[in-house]
Amino acid sequence: MSRISLTPAARDALRGDEVVFFDWHVTGLCCADAGEFSVRPLRRLRLPRRARPLGATGLVYAHPTAWVHLTELPVTIDCRPLWRWRRFTSDLPPDAGLRCCLGRPLYGPPT
């Protein structure tokens, strides 16, 4: 089971009908496909059918490809207001998607 946690700011920023969604964006890299994660609030009714829950709270979901990479990781989600917008962030490294695709660990020294 994943160890996803939301900071108090992230919990407060979510509206009653929203969840946090980890999306997976495919990017081309040389001859292989790689991707990157993004984190955003999404109304429950707009969740993709293939979205999979992360954690036990029922507040975090992920695209199936992102779920595979995040399911066993400790990830903290925060929200920082930017004027009138809400910006959800995670403590994943900025190159997390590339590391996942290359089989490198997300945390700690490379193997």
Summary of the structure (lengths in Angstrom):
residues: 111
radius of gyration: 14.1
end to end distance: 23.6
largest distance: 42.8
contacts: 298
relative contact order: 0.26
helix: 20%
strand: 44%
